[in-house]
Amino acid sequence: MLAACFSLFTIVNTHSAPEVYFGEKYSTKSDVFSIGVIIWETICRCLVGDYLRPYKEFKKIKIDYQIIIHSAKHGLRPTIPDSCPASWADLIRRCWVRSFVWRSVGGCTTTSAARLFDCGLC
């Protein structure tokens, strides 16, 4: 049970929008940020053939809670691979816009995400 709690806490830190850290109101735009991380994970899995943990490439992050701090305060995001198709990289970036005011719910739709499996990448 304790391990499951720590696992959930890790997901909250790696997938949470900046407004969550700042204690602002959550909205569907907060979910769009999280969906962007999930799309990033899926793209990386397709390109690399293995799971890549979000933010793992940043060696200065030693504990999981640092992720949400760096994401919210400094705009840190997982690195999008160079081999990621431009349209997918653009979709991920639109999901990760720092201010939820500019984050479009329509810009990261299930239709867009569903195309991932039809594009031949995976």
C-alpha positions in Angstrom: 0.0 0.0 0.0 2.8 2.4 0.9 4.6 1.7 -2.4 1.4 2.5 -4.3 1.1 5.8 -2.5 4.7 6.8 -3.4 4.1 5.8 -7.0 1.0 8.0 -7.2 2.9 10.9 -5.6 5.5 10.5 -8.3 2.9 10.7 -11.0 1.4 13.8 -9.4 4.7 15.5 -9.5 5.7 14.5 -13.0 2.3 15.1 -14.7 0.9 18.1 -12.8 0.4 21.5 -14.4 2.2 24.6 -12.9 -1.1 25.9 -11.5 -1.4 22.9 -9.3 1.9 23.8 -7.6 0.7 27.4 -7.2 -2.6 26.3 -5.6 -4.7 27.8 -8.3 -8.0 26.5 -9.5 -7.7 23.2 -11.5 -9.5 23.0 -14.8 -9.7 20.9 -17.9 -6.7 23.0 -19.0 -4.7 21.4 -16.1 -5.6 18.0 -17.5 -4.3 19.1 -20.9 -0.9 19.6 -19.4 -1.0 16.1 -17.9 -2.2 14.6 -21.2 0.9 16.3 -22.9 3.1 14.3 -20.5 1.3 11.1 -21.3 1.6 11.8 -25.1 5.4 12.5 -24.5 5.7 9.1 -22.7 3.9 7.3 -25.6 6.0 9.0 -28.3 9.2 8.2 -26.4 8.2 4.6 -26.0 7.5 4.3 -29.7 10.8 6.0 -30.7 13.0 4.3 -28.1 11.2 1.0 -27.6 11.4 1.4 -23.8 9.8 3.5 -21.1 11.5 6.8 -20.3 10.6 8.5 -17.0 9.6 12.1 -17.4 12.4 14.6 -16.4 14.9 11.8 -15.8 17.4 13.6 -18.1 17.7 16.4 -15.6 20.4 15.3 -13.2 19.9 18.2 -10.8 16.6 16.7 -9.8 17.3 14.4 -7.0 13.8 13.9 -5.5 10.5 13.7 -7.2 9.0 16.8 -5.5 11.6 19.0 -7.3 10.0 18.2 -10.6 6.8 20.1 -9.9 8.8 23.0 -8.5 11.1 23.3 -11.5 8.2 22.8 -13.9 6.1 25.5 -12.3 8.7 28.1 -11.4 11.3 27.6 -14.2 9.2 26.2 -17.1 11.1 22.9 -17.1 9.6 20.2 -19.3 10.7 16.8 -20.4 13.0 16.9 -23.5 11.1 16.1 -26.7 13.4 13.8 -28.8 14.8 15.2 -32.0 13.3 12.3 -33.9 9.8 13.1 -32.8 7.6 14.1 -35.7 7.2 17.9 -35.8 3.4 17.7 -35.6 3.6 15.7 -32.4 6.3 17.9 -30.9 4.0 20.9 -31.6 1.0 19.2 -30.0 3.1 18.3 -26.9 4.4 21.9 -26.6 0.8 23.3 -27.0 -0.3 21.0 -24.1 2.7 22.3 -22.0 2.1 26.1 -22.4 3.1 27.5 -19.0 -0.1 29.7 -18.4 -3.3 27.7 -18.4 -4.9 30.8 -19.9 -3.1 30.0 -23.2 -3.4 26.3 -23.0 -6.1 25.1 -25.5 -8.4 22.3 -24.6 -9.1 21.8 -28.3 -5.4 21.8 -29.1 -4.9 18.5 -27.4 -7.9 16.4 -28.2 -8.5 12.7 -28.0 -8.8 12.8 -31.8 -5.3 14.3 -32.1 -4.0 11.8 -29.6 -5.7 8.9 -31.3 -3.8 9.7 -34.6 -0.6 8.7 -32.8 -1.6 5.0 -33.3 -2.5 5.5 -36.9 0.7 7.4 -38.0 3.0 4.4 -38.2 5.2 5.7 -35.4 4.4 3.0 -33.0 
